């Protein structure tokens, strides 16, 4: 059997969609975790800022 380099890296549309979905999901998880940690460290400043508008 001969070597076919043009078929070696072929990915179907379903495989591409699955991979991009995994990347989006992983990115979303890390962004949400970052925002939660950042919000926890800045909770006093956030509370003070909200208090100025809703006092």
ABEGO torsion letter per residue (X at the ends): XBBBAAAAABBBAAAAAAAAAAAAAAAAAAAAAAAAAAAAAAAAAAAAAAAAAAX
